[in-house]
Amino acid sequence: MGISIALHPQIDLFTDPRWGRTSGNFATENAELTGKLGAAYIQGLQGSSLGSTSVSAMAKHFSGGGPQEDGIDAHFEEGKNQVYPG
C-alpha cells in the first residue's frame, strides 16, 4: 500500500478517566504492561528488522506520559502542568 511510517502507537499512561485521549492508548496505568504492549505493537509493524516491507513506527507522545492536572490534555495551555502522583 506504500505506507512507510505509522504515527503510533500512543504509549501514554491512562491515569485519569476525564482525559480525552484514553481511547487512543492501551487504557492502562501500568507502565510495565504499556511497555510490553507497545513493543509487541512496534514489532508487528516493523518486523524483526526494518526493510522494504516494514512500516516504521513512531511511538508518541512523551513516553509514559498521560493526562495532566484535572484530566486536561497537555496540548492546551491549561494542561501544561505535569502531574505524576506517586
C-alpha positions in Angstrom: 0.0 0.0 0.0 3.0 2.3 0.2 2.7 3.1 3.9 6.2 3.6 5.3 5.6 5.2 8.7 2.8 4.9 11.3 2.4 7.7 13.8 1.6 5.3 16.5 1.4 3.5 19.0 0.3 6.0 21.6 2.0 4.8 24.7 0.7 7.4 27.2 -0.5 6.0 30.6 -4.2 6.1 31.4 -4.4 7.7 34.8 -7.5 9.9 34.6 -10.8 8.9 33.0 -11.6 12.5 32.1 -8.7 12.5 29.6 -9.8 12.8 26.0 -7.1 10.6 24.6 -8.0 7.5 26.6 -9.4 5.7 23.6 -6.2 6.1 21.6 -3.9 4.3 24.0 -3.7 0.9 25.7 -6.0 2.1 28.5 -3.8 1.0 31.4 -1.9 2.9 34.1 0.6 0.1 34.3 3.9 1.3 32.8 5.3 -2.2 32.5 2.3 -3.6 30.6 2.2 -0.5 28.4 5.9 -1.1 27.5 5.2 -4.7 26.6 2.2 -3.9 24.5 4.0 -1.1 22.8 7.0 -3.3 22.0 4.7 -6.0 20.5 2.8 -3.4 18.5 6.0 -2.0 17.1 7.4 -5.5 16.4 4.2 -6.3 14.5 4.6 -3.2 12.3 8.3 -3.3 11.7 9.1 -6.9 11.8 12.4 -8.2 13.2 14.3 -5.6 11.1 13.3 -2.6 9.0 13.1 -3.4 5.3 11.1 -2.7 2.2 8.0 -4.4 3.6 8.2 -2.8 7.0 6.2 0.0 8.4 8.3 2.2 10.7 6.6 3.0 14.0 6.8 6.3 15.8 5.7 6.0 19.5 4.1 9.0 21.0 3.5 11.2 22.9 6.1 11.7 25.7 6.8 8.1 26.5 4.9 7.1 29.6 3.1 10.5 29.7 -0.6 10.9 30.1 -3.3 13.2 31.3 -2.3 16.4 33.1 -3.8 18.2 36.1 -7.7 17.8 36.1 -7.6 15.4 33.1 -6.7 18.2 30.7 -4.6 17.4 27.6 -1.1 18.8 27.5 -1.7 20.3 24.1 -3.7 23.0 25.7 -2.3 25.9 27.8 -4.4 24.9 30.8 -2.9 21.4 30.7 0.7 22.3 30.9 1.2 21.2 34.5 2.6 17.6 34.5 1.1 15.5 37.3 2.6 12.1 38.2 1.1 11.0 41.5 3.3 8.6 43.5 
